[in-house]
């Protein structure tokens, strides 16, 4: 949706997805789906969705800018393209 709400299609109807956490409140620039994760780039940050959980990454979490154009997974690093450079998120390995 234009306001960034996340929806899904079921039985030919569009339904809003109820998420734990925050969801985008601005248009989505890029979206990717791989396995259990959906990655969403917006002008207010980057969102990871796993099932019904949403996690937001923005300047508050250390990104150089909130406007994220897109992302790329390279090995265990997630690269986020912003107006103020490329941000690298390192995947933390479980102990």
C-alpha positions in Angstrom: 0.0 0.0 0.0 1.1 3.6 -0.5 1.4 4.1 3.2 3.8 1.1 3.5 1.2 -1.2 5.1 1.9 -4.9 4.3 -0.8 -7.0 2.7 -1.3 -10.5 1.3 -3.6 -12.1 -1.1 -5.9 -15.0 0.0 -8.8 -16.4 -1.9 -8.5 -13.5 -4.4 -8.8 -10.8 -1.7 -6.2 -8.5 -0.3 -5.8 -8.5 3.5 -3.6 -6.4 5.8 -1.0 -8.4 7.6 -1.0 -7.9 11.3 2.7 -7.5 12.5 4.4 -7.6 15.9 6.7 -4.6 15.8 6.6 -1.6 13.5 5.7 -1.6 9.8 6.6 0.9 7.1 4.6 4.1 7.1 6.1 5.3 3.7 6.2 3.8 0.2 8.4 0.8 -0.3 11.5 1.3 -2.6 12.6 -2.4 -2.8 11.3 -5.7 -1.6 12.9 -9.1 -1.6 11.8 -12.5 -0.2 14.1 -15.4 0.6 13.2 -18.3 2.8 11.5 -17.1 6.0 12.7 -13.5 5.5 11.2 -10.6 3.6 13.5 -7.5 3.3 11.9 -4.1 2.7 13.7 -0.8 1.9 11.9 2.5 2.5 12.6 6.2 3.0 12.3 5.7 6.7 14.7 2.7 7.0 15.1 -1.0 6.4 12.7 -3.6 7.6 13.1 -7.4 8.1 9.9 -9.4 8.3 9.9 -13.0 9.6 6.5 -14.6 9.9 4.5 -12.0 11.9 7.5 -10.1 13.4 8.9 -6.9 12.0 12.3 -5.4 12.8 13.3 -1.8 11.7 16.8 -0.5 11.1 17.2 3.3 10.8 19.5 6.1 11.8 18.5 5.4 15.4 20.1 1.9 15.1 23.2 3.3 13.4 22.5 3.6 9.7 24.1 6.5 7.9 20.7 7.6 6.5 17.0 6.5 6.8 16.4 6.5 3.0 17.3 3.0 1.9 17.1 2.3 -1.8 17.9 -1.4 -1.8 19.9 -4.2 -0.3 22.2 -7.1 -1.2 23.2 -10.1 0.8 26.9 -10.9 0.3 28.0 -13.9 2.3 27.0 -13.2 5.9 26.9 -9.4 5.3 23.8 -7.4 4.4 24.6 -4.3 2.3 22.1 -1.4 2.4 22.3 1.4 -0.1 21.4 4.9 1.2 21.9 8.5 0.2 24.8 8.7 2.6 26.7 5.6 1.5 26.6 1.8 1.8 25.9 0.4 5.3 27.1 -3.1 6.2 25.2 -5.2 8.7 27.0 -8.3 9.9 24.9 -11.4 10.6 25.5 -12.5 14.2 26.3 -16.2 14.4 24.4 -18.1 17.1 26.5 -19.3 20.0 
